[in-house]
Amino acid sequence: MELRDYFRMIGKNLYLFLGLIILIVAMALIYSKMQPTSYMASTTFTVNKVSSLNQKDVNYYLFDNYYNVQSAGLFSQIVATWFESPSLVKEVYEKAGVAVPEVSQRKLSKTFRVDRQEPATINVSINGTNEEEMGKLISAAAAVLQEKTDELAKSSKDAYYEIVKFQPIVTQNRTDYVLNSIISLFAGALLGLLLVFSIEYFRKK
């Protein structure tokens, strides 16, 4: 079968082909429009190792706190994994005064999105439909992290770390109608071709 035969099939069922494309695109836009407004709150944490020694107090070189930086980097890995704990996420919600979602522990552990960068920087974000709650949760996360860090430091004076929080920001997630239209256009065209060729196949049978 030559290429012109395929075009002939589409031409015979042109209204059906175009109608299906328009229907798919319209449904995609309506679905996008009906989605609730969502927000993303994010901040950045930096883990610092508080040194108990200053260069002026010792007669040997401290290598510009090189080992403190390495220690902070290792501890930041631990801090990043804390966000995978449903227990810690629950504490963050309680700290923020926000009701804990009634979901499984597995889903609760995926509440925060964490991206750790070397050597000791952690980018944290959370998505939701309540702008005020998202701001409270991202701020409460910093407080809970510092509390947990302070608890670990009680056993050793030399093991104190500080969690430095950047100013949190909350932004609205914008729906990309153009991208959704393009995707639905290709999907509609693919389904339209499949339908047209199926009709022609059974018609010949």
C-alpha positions as CSV (number, residue, x, y, z in Angstrom):
1,M,0.0,0.0,0.0
2,E,1.4,3.4,-1.0
3,L,1.4,6.6,1.0
4,R,-1.4,8.1,-1.1
5,D,-3.6,5.2,-0.1
6,Y,-3.3,6.2,3.5
7,F,-4.2,9.8,2.7
8,R,-7.2,8.5,0.7
9,M,-8.4,6.7,3.8
10,I,-8.0,9.8,5.9
11,G,-9.9,11.8,3.3
12,K,-12.8,9.4,3.3
13,N,-13.1,9.7,7.0
14,L,-11.9,13.3,7.4
15,Y,-14.7,14.6,9.6
16,L,-14.4,11.7,11.9
17,F,-10.6,12.1,12.0
18,L,-10.8,15.9,12.7
19,G,-13.7,15.5,15.1
20,L,-11.8,13.1,17.3
21,I,-8.8,15.4,17.4
22,I,-10.9,18.3,18.4
23,L,-12.7,16.2,21.1
24,I,-9.4,15.0,22.6
25,V,-7.9,18.6,22.7
26,A,-11.1,20.0,24.2
27,M,-11.2,17.3,26.9
28,A,-7.6,17.9,27.8
29,L,-8.1,21.7,28.1
30,I,-11.3,21.2,30.2
31,Y,-9.5,18.7,32.5
32,S,-6.6,21.1,32.9
33,K,-9.0,24.0,33.7
34,M,-10.8,21.9,36.3
35,Q,-7.6,21.1,38.2
36,P,-7.4,22.9,41.6
37,T,-4.8,25.7,42.0
38,S,-1.6,24.2,43.4
39,Y,1.3,25.9,45.1
40,M,5.0,25.0,45.6
41,A,6.9,26.0,48.7
42,S,10.7,25.6,48.6
43,T,13.8,26.6,50.6
44,T,17.4,25.7,50.8
45,F,19.2,24.3,53.9
46,T,22.9,24.5,54.5
47,V,24.5,22.3,57.1
48,N,27.4,23.9,59.0
49,K,29.8,22.1,61.4
50,V,30.4,24.4,64.3
51,S,34.0,24.2,65.3
52,S,35.1,24.1,68.9
53,L,38.5,25.4,67.9
54,N,39.7,28.6,66.4
55,Q,42.9,29.0,64.5
56,K,44.1,31.7,66.9
57,D,43.7,29.4,69.9
58,V,45.9,26.6,68.6
59,N,49.5,26.4,67.4
60,Y,48.9,24.1,64.4
61,Y,47.1,24.7,61.1
62,L,43.4,23.9,60.9
63,F,43.4,23.6,57.1
64,D,40.7,26.4,56.9
65,N,38.2,24.1,58.6
66,Y,38.5,21.5,55.8
67,Y,37.5,18.7,58.0
68,N,34.5,20.6,59.3
69,V,33.3,21.0,55.8
70,Q,33.7,17.3,55.1
71,S,31.9,16.4,58.3
72,A,29.1,18.8,57.4
73,G,28.8,17.1,54.0
74,L,28.4,13.7,55.5
75,F,25.9,15.0,58.1
76,S,23.9,16.6,55.3
77,Q,23.4,13.2,53.8
78,I,21.8,12.0,57.0
79,V,19.6,15.1,57.2
80,A,18.4,14.5,53.6
81,T,17.3,11.0,54.5
82,W,15.3,12.3,57.5
83,F,12.7,13.6,55.0
84,E,12.0,10.0,54.0
85,S,10.8,9.2,57.6
86,P,7.0,9.4,58.0
87,S,7.6,10.1,61.7
88,L,9.6,13.3,60.9
89,V,7.1,14.4,58.3
90,K,4.3,14.0,60.9
91,E,6.4,16.1,63.3
92,V,6.7,18.8,60.7
93,Y,2.9,18.9,60.2
94,E,2.3,19.1,63.9
95,K,5.0,21.9,64.3
96,A,3.2,23.9,61.5
97,G,-0.2,23.4,63.1
98,V,-1.4,21.6,59.9
99,A,-3.5,18.5,60.0
100,V,-1.6,15.4,59.1
101,P,-2.9,13.9,55.8
102,E,-4.7,10.6,56.3
103,V,-2.5,8.7,53.9
104,S,-0.3,5.6,54.0
105,Q,3.2,5.9,55.6
106,R,4.7,5.3,52.2
107,K,2.9,8.3,50.7
108,L,3.6,10.4,53.7
109,S,7.3,9.8,53.3
110,K,7.1,11.3,49.8
111,T,5.6,14.5,51.0
112,F,8.8,16.5,50.6
113,R,11.0,16.5,47.5
114,V,14.7,16.6,48.5
115,D,17.6,17.4,46.2
116,R,21.0,17.3,48.0
117,Q,23.9,19.2,46.4
118,E,27.6,18.9,47.4
119,P,29.0,19.5,49.8
120,A,26.3,20.3,52.3
121,T,23.4,22.0,50.6
122,I,19.8,20.6,50.6
123,N,17.0,21.9,48.4
124,V,13.6,21.0,49.8
125,S,10.2,21.6,48.3
126,I,6.6,20.6,48.9
127,N,3.4,20.9,46.7
128,G,-0.1,21.5,47.8
129,T,-3.4,23.3,47.2
130,N,-3.2,25.6,50.3
131,E,-0.8,28.4,49.9
132,E,-0.7,29.3,53.6
133,E,-0.2,25.7,54.7
134,M,2.7,25.2,52.3
135,G,4.5,28.2,53.7
136,K,4.0,27.0,57.3
137,L,5.2,23.5,56.5
138,I,8.4,24.6,54.7
139,S,9.2,26.9,57.7
140,A,8.4,24.2,60.2
141,A,10.7,21.7,58.5
142,A,13.7,23.9,59.3
143,A,12.7,24.1,63.0
144,V,12.3,20.4,63.2
145,L,15.6,19.7,61.5
146,Q,17.4,22.0,64.0
147,E,15.7,20.3,66.9
148,K,16.8,16.9,65.8
149,T,20.3,18.2,65.2
150,D,20.4,19.7,68.7
151,E,19.3,16.4,70.2
152,L,22.2,14.6,68.5
153,A,24.6,17.3,69.8
154,K,23.7,16.7,73.5
155,S,25.9,13.6,73.6
156,S,29.0,15.5,72.3
157,K,30.0,19.1,72.5
158,D,32.3,18.7,69.4
159,A,29.5,17.2,67.3
160,Y,27.3,20.3,67.0
161,Y,25.9,21.2,63.6
162,E,23.8,24.2,62.5
163,I,21.0,24.1,60.0
164,V,21.0,27.4,58.1
165,K,17.7,28.1,56.3
166,F,17.3,30.4,53.2
167,Q,14.2,32.5,53.0
168,P,11.3,30.2,51.9
169,I,9.3,31.1,48.8
170,V,5.8,30.0,47.8
171,T,4.7,30.2,44.2
172,Q,1.7,29.1,42.2
173,N,2.1,26.3,39.8
174,R,0.9,27.5,36.4
175,T,-0.9,25.2,34.1
176,D,0.9,25.0,30.7
177,Y,-2.1,25.1,28.4
178,V,0.0,25.3,25.3
179,L,2.0,22.2,26.2
180,N,-1.2,20.3,27.1
181,S,-2.8,21.3,23.8
182,I,0.2,20.1,21.8
183,I,0.3,16.8,23.6
184,S,-3.4,16.2,23.3
185,L,-3.2,17.2,19.6
186,F,-0.7,14.5,18.9
187,A,-2.6,12.0,21.0
188,G,-5.8,12.9,19.1
189,A,-4.1,12.5,15.8
190,L,-2.7,9.1,16.7
191,L,-6.1,7.9,18.0
192,G,-7.8,9.3,14.9
193,L,-5.4,7.5,12.6
194,L,-5.9,4.2,14.5
195,L,-9.7,4.6,14.2
196,V,-9.7,5.5,10.5
197,F,-7.4,2.6,9.6
198,S,-9.5,0.2,11.8
199,I,-12.7,1.3,10.0
200,E,-11.2,0.8,6.6
201,Y,-9.8,-2.6,7.6
202,F,-13.2,-3.9,8.8
203,R,-14.9,-2.2,5.8
204,K,-12.8,-4.2,3.4
205,K,-13.4,-7.4,5.4
